[in-house]
Amino acid sequence: MTELIVAVSLFVVSHVVLAGPVFRDAITARIGEGPFLVGYSIVAAALGAWAVVAYGQADAVLLWGSPDWTRPLAIIILPVAFVLVAAGITTPNVTAWSGEKAATWPDPAPGIMKVTRHPMMWGFALWAVTHLAANGDEASLVFFGSILVLALGGMVMIDAKRRRKLGEAWSRVAAVTSLVPFAAAIQGRTRMNWGEIGWWRVALGLGAYAFFLLAHRWVTGVSILAG
């Protein structure tokens, strides 16, 4: 458990510090954006892998167990999470790494961005929530809870960085997008165009979900489909 806490803490801190404006601006000024992203990705992947291994080795101290209602909840919510991640990764947008130029496009909120300007982060948040609910033990609380906090906090951090860097151009993005899903559409600040999201992105997300659904038992030893 101690190793898990250390690994998760370093994973979270690495995202907050390395991706923060002070450290990132100082390093990119010296080595450039590309090398920084490569180094950042390597550090994040290494710490993430360590956290996963530590989570698998941590003792299972039950808190609320695994309620039966969490299984259908996961089957309903996780497809949405995978589609959000798939669409977020494949749609060029202003909140992505080095995506600032999207703020100057005629439509600064293409596709999934009309749902939320942080589709990938919401996908990770939904994934963390479902796993947190279904794994009621201390290790899961630390592991999935940290991912949830990092995803939700990451949205606020990204918005702050883009606002600082883009200035007035950010206002164009904020005017037609929302952090909370569908808020901009409900408020009449944007109009949903489902076809613009790209059905191939939906298919990609659902395909990834189906793969992990079937592979879940092999990877974790727990089957989502089993009764």
Secondary structure, 3 states (H helix, E strand, C coil): CHHHHHHHHHHHHHHHHHCCHHHHHHHHHHHCHHHHHHHHHHHHHHHHHHHHHHHHHCCCCEEEECCCCHHHHHHHHHHHHHHHHHHHHHCCCCCCCCCHHHHHCCCCCCHHHHCCCCHHHHHHHHHHHHHHHHCEEHHHHHHHHHHHHHHHHHHHHHHHHHHHHHCHHHHHHHHHCCCCCCHHHHCCCCCCCHHHHCHHHHHHHHHHHHHHHHHHHHHHCCCCCCC
